[in-house]
Amino acid sequence: MDRVYNFSAGPSMLPEAVLEKAAKQMVNYEGCGMSVMEMSHRSADYEAIIGNAESLLRELMHIPENYKVLFLQGGASSQFAMVPLNLMKKSKKADYVITGQWAKKAAQEASKFGTVNKVASSDDKTFTYIPKLDPSTFDKDADYFHITLNNTIYGTRYTTLPETGDVPLVADASSNILSEPIDISRFGILYAGAQKNMGPAGVTVTIIREDLITGAIDGAPTMFDYKIHADNGSMYNTPPTYSIYICMLVYEWLKSLGGVEAMYAINKEKAQILYDYLDNSSMFKGTVVKEDRSLMNVPFVTGDDDLNAKFIKEAKAKGFVNLKGHRTVGGMRASIYNAMPVEGVKALVEFMKKFETDNK
Ligand SMILES: *Cc1c(COP(=O)(O)O)cnc(C)c1O
């Protein structure tokens, strides 16, 4: 069977060029006589890989000098705990905006370590929009302010960032990192699990402003202390070596395409093709308010469960896979991360048009 167009929300599609390069290097990495998987993380060869991964990421995201880049494990879900364990130190209070399941889970985790102020929520309309924020509801003494930049399940994204003054802004960027330019200097911490838009599962990238690395609260596990990882160059213990290597290949691929700015133009084009069709279809419609639509995750419905199921089944048979929506939204969701080519989105829209005609 040929490769399919994989619209999975995560783990998701990787660039074919990256997979091919990894396949070539699988058994014997650049004449080392071993696979990257078999290398000591303390070896010169591996030091070069992780060093290259970090410098490529810094270049692609224009990460300022006063930020550290950490390659961690435990997924974005561990960051939900690690952020409060390291930042809830003064007032032990934090502001959270609830824009979906992941934001909810992040807030829940933080509430184990301090007081969570839910600044706003879009729960009333199944998270189909980003709530308008009123700065007078922000806690001036909060230790940080947390947002989920792109909401993977519901298909919304922030287009403007909250003005939080001296309170550090912390963001979960798991599903939009490297898809659009992000001004790192606006954030205290930006974190992302790799498996949506950056590489395979197993590595989580945390970009943290140096003044926020002051050690975790008393009693926190060593592995949950940013200072331990920063002081040891992400090598306090064995990092997810192979996942980091694949991320390095993804960063090289992205750089060769012209970087994040070039990718952003392609992503806008892809999203536009799909949204334009949804806006004009009499069968399918998008579930999110127009101004907050994600460029990465596009949920849509027909309004008829049987028709949704028929669509998903026939799409799969044609090589458009993983289009089933999240159980809390229903219908369909097409995740169109960086690795999804424009042709994949065009082909999906052609298939949707035909399905619409055939099922009138
Ligand atoms: C997938 C996802 C998570 C969970 O990531 P894990 O790596 O599985 O812990 C958290 N936040 C967002 C925005 C996600 O898309």
The ligand as a Tripos MOL2 file, in Angstrom:
@<TRIPOS>MOLECULE
LIG
   15    15     1     0     0
SMALL
NO_CHARGES

@<TRIPOS>ATOM
      1 C1         -1.7530   16.6120   22.6050 C.3       1 LIG1
      2 C2         -1.7840   17.7890   23.4900 C.ar      1 LIG1
      3 C3         -1.4480   17.7100   24.8440 C.ar      1 LIG1
      4 C4         -1.0760   16.3960   25.5170 C.3       1 LIG1
      5 O1          0.1810   16.0260   25.1380 O.3       1 LIG1
      6 P1          0.9250   14.7440   25.7620 P.3       1 LIG1
      7 O2          2.2660   14.8640   25.1240 O.co2     1 LIG1
      8 O3          0.1510   13.5560   25.3330 O.co2     1 LIG1
      9 O4          0.9580   14.8970   27.2190 O.co2     1 LIG1
     10 C5         -1.4720   18.8630   25.5960 C.ar      1 LIG1
     11 N1         -1.7930   20.0430   25.0530 N.ar      1 LIG1
     12 C6         -2.1330   20.1650   23.7520 C.ar      1 LIG1
     13 C7         -2.4720   21.5110   23.1980 C.3       1 LIG1
     14 C8         -2.1190   19.0450   22.9330 C.ar      1 LIG1
     15 O5         -2.4420   19.1600   21.6340 O.3       1 LIG1
@<TRIPOS>BOND
     1     1     2 1
     2     2     3 ar
     3     2    14 ar
     4     3     4 1
     5     3    10 ar
     6     4     5 1
     7     5     6 1
     8     6     7 2
     9     6     8 1
    10     6     9 1
    11    10    11 ar
    12    11    12 ar
    13    12    13 1
    14    12    14 ar
    15    14    15 1
@<TRIPOS>SUBSTRUCTURE
     1 LIG1         1 GROUP 0 **** ****
